[in-house]
Amino acid sequence: MKKIYLFFVSLIVINCAIAQQCESFSEKKFRGVVKSMKKYKTDKGRLIGSERYLLGTCFSSAQMYEMALTFDEDQLRGEFLKKYAYSITDYAQIAVVFESFEKMHHALNIYEELRPQILEKRFSGIASHAEAMEETEFSNRLELVKFENYSRDKKDRIRVLFGSSFLNLKQIETLMNEFDYTRDKIWTVKLLYPRSTEKDQFYQLAKSFEYRRDRDEVLALMD
């Protein structure tokens, strides 16, 4: 049992090292991998068989998304993502992978499990002054938030799509205004404050709240 454990630990270490230095699949090779994965009749077979093509390789978030779509069920799709998350070369775009899930709460569960790893990979070595998400990308992700009818679902989208991204004050305010209730607006502000590119101007968001206790709760983030 100990030997098996050490084997899997070594695989993780190897994958971490490789992910730091290799590039994503070429398009031709990637198409071959997707085709091969689709030949398996079950999700479990796909997950096990994927080792033949993916161990020791790297791929982009977009490629991971397409490979994840070959799975029929969210459960094995999540296991696939957890197994190869360290092989993704562009952690800034990892949110797209979670769009492969049929149920958003399944995606959120996997996201929360991988979140420490995502944040470590996403922000390690990043300068203290980072640029906010490009507006076109922000708008595209925002549309997915607007698609949801209930605040709970909107929160799930925001957590996955924006929780590991740098945002400017205007972008945070836009997401905050997706909600009608104050408690949901404050939840959004608290979630996104750590990666705000304009922390010194964050007090401006407090002006959006009618009651002093709510303004104070926002301002307390800057202390």
C-alpha angles and dihedrals in degrees: 000000000000091000091052091050092050090048093057092044089054091050091054092049091048092049091050092052094046094048089059094059113023133082130233123274118282110251093249094051091043092054088053091052093050091048091051093049092052090058092070112095097214137040090238090054090050092051094050094039092050089076089073091063107024112038108105094012135104133221141174126258089252090054091047089051092054093047090049089056090065088072119088099205131050093226096064090035087060092048089052092053093048091049096054105024091111090059095063112112100198110047090170088073099040093113089078090066092064090059088073091073119097094211119045094211089059089052091049092052091054092043092054090049092051097036097101090051093046093051092046093051094038098052107024109123093004117143118254089244108058130175121249122247113287111262097238092053090045091052092049092052092043090059089060089054091049089051090068117087100198128063092230091058092044089054091052090052093048093048093052100036100040108014094095099036135093113244135182124231095263092052092050091049090051091054091044090055091057085083131070099200124075095225090058093047091052090047089056093048093050093048095050102035096086091065100036112134091209105048091148089061096043092107088075090073089061089069089069092068123084100206125064094226089059093047090050091052090056094044090050088069089070095056 
